[in-house]
Amino acid sequence: MMVLGEEIIWRFGRRGQEREDGKVKILPRGKFIRKEKECMEQENWYILRTFNEQEKEAAELLRCAVPKSMYSLCRIPQKLRAFRTGGEFRLVKDIMFPGYLFIKTGCPEKLQKELKKSREFPQFFPFGKNAMGEDELIEVGGQDLAFLQKVCGTKLQNAMGVSDVMLGEDKKIVAAHGALEHYVHQIVRQNLHRRFAVAEVPLFNRKQTVLFGIKLEQDRYFVA
């Protein structure tokens, strides 16, 4: 017999004894005990919001203060961008979506209640309200997750790499190999001197501008 967020365990035996972890408890016959279940089995990715430039601090606070049984992964998606120094380019890591963390959990409602205990915790990003007027927690959609996992790995553990690009006669990007490959026609801004291109990518129920690091054929890069 199951209810949402809980596991009801029936234990009957002689004289109504319940045996669990080697211990014996005497229960009135016909009674049952209710055991809280940490999380449901199915896990999904959700978005948490925090202050810009405090993403790492928020993730560390969550790691130290929230039981790990409530979630399995917490990520801050990153990207590589070029930084020019001494006539060469160094690759440095930067945050893809400032102010946001991505967390994988099977019990979002329970985790949300835990995070609401302190304003210092990152909070769930509400996508809307349910019939009760409460925040409706919707997992990261399939298309959104496919993009993130393609450029950052299945566990969002890698920084999105730079893309090799080809230029047309007007010095505009006409083709790319890498993360930018499928978004060349959605480029809204490019800066060849600083080696980046900004494209509109359909993410999180809207068009999200994403900055992609780019590389020209003659470039030499050194990871910082």
C-alpha positions, 0 to 999 in steps of 0.5 A: 500500500503506497501513498505519495512521498511515504511508504506504508509498511505492514508487519504482522506476526504472532502477538502483532510483533514488528521486526525491523533491523533486528529489533522487536516492537510490540504493536497492537494487533491490526495496527500499522506503522508509517515509514517516511520514504526519502524520495521516489525512485524517478529522478529529474533535473530541476533549476535552482536560482541564486544570486549572480556570482554566488553560484559556487557558494550556493552549491557549497552551502547546499552540499553542507546543509541539505541531506544528500539523500534528497538529491544526487547531483548539483551542477553549475553548467560551465563553458570555455571562452577565449581570453587574449593575452600576449598575442595568444589565447587562453581558455578560461571557464565561465558560467553558462547561466549566471544565477542558476544551478541544476539539481537532480532529485526524485523528491522536489517538493520535499527538497523545496520545503528544506530549501525554504527554511533559509533565504541563504539557500538557492531556491527552485525556479517556479515555472508557474502556479498549480490549482492551489496557488503553489509553485509548480515545479516542472523538471528540465524539459527533454529538449533542454536536457538534450542540449545541456547533455550534448554540450556538457556531458550526461551528468553536466560535468564538463565545460562546453568547449569552443567551436571551430568556425568557418567565415564567409567573404563578409567575415560572418560565420557560415559554418561551425563544428562543435556546440555552435554547429546547429545554431549558426543561423541563429547567431545574433552577435559575433565578435571575432576579436574576442572570439565569441558568438551569441546565438538564440537557443530555445531553452526553458520555454523561451529563446535563451541567448547563449555565448559560444566560444569560437576558434579560428583556424590560425588560433593557438590556445592554451588552457588556463 
